[in-house]
C-alpha cells in the first residue's frame, strides 16, 4: 500500500504523520473499518484505534467524516478547473 506522497495535494496534509499513521490514514480515509486495517497491517484493533486518535489530533479533526472532508478539500484544490467551451 502506498503512503500517498505521490498524490498531488496530499503531502502537505499528511507530512505530520509517522509512516504507520500514514498507512492507517489511508484505511480511514477510504472508510474502511478498524478491523480491516488491523488485519491488513497485522496489529490489533486497539492499536488502530490509538493510531486513529493520534491522526485526528494531529490533523485537528474530531472524526473520520471531518478527516474525509479535509482530504476531499485538499485534493479538489489541486484539480484544474474545467475549460470553458
N, C-alpha and C positions, 0 to 999 in steps of 0.2 A: 504494500500500500504506500503510495506517495504521501509526502507531507504537505503538498500544495504550494511549495515555494516557486514552482514554475507557472502557477496560475496568476496572471496579472491581477493586481488588486488585493490578493490575499496576504502577501508577505508582510505589508505594514500591520495587518490585523493580527497575525499570528507570531510576529517576531518576539514577543514577550514570553512565549510558551517554550517549555522544555521539549525535547524530541518526543517523549512519551505523551506529553499533553497534546502535542500536535496530532499524534495518532488518534487519541481519544476524541479530540476536537472534530475530526472528520467523521467519526461514527455519530457523534451528537448532531453535527450539522446536517447529516443525512437523515436524521430522525430515527436512527436505529436504537433499539433498547440496550440497556446496560448489559443484559445477559449475552447479547450477540457480541458486543465489544469485548466482554470478558473472555468469551470462548475464543474469539479470533486472536486476542493478544495473550492468551494463556495466563490470565490473572483472575482474581475473584471479582465478583460484582461489587463488593465493598471497596476494592482498590479503584475500580472505575468510578464509583461514587465520589471518592476522595479526589481523583483527578478532575472530575466534572466540577466539583466545588471550587477547586483552585482556578480552573479555567474561567468559570463565571466571575470569580472575584477579580482576576487579572483583567478581564475584559469589561468589568463593571456592568454586568448584566445579572438579572435575577433568576432567569430560567432559560431553557433551550429555545423557547419561542423568541425571546429577545436576542439570543445569540444568532439564530437563523435570520432574523431581521437585519442584524448588523452585517452578516455575510452577504445577504442579498443586496443591501445598500452599497457595500463596498464593491461587489462585482459589477453592479449596474453602473457605477461611476466610471468604470473602465470600458464600457461598451460604447462604441461610437454611435452617434445619432444616425438614424436612417436618412439617406439622402432624399431630398425633396424632389418629386417628379417635375 
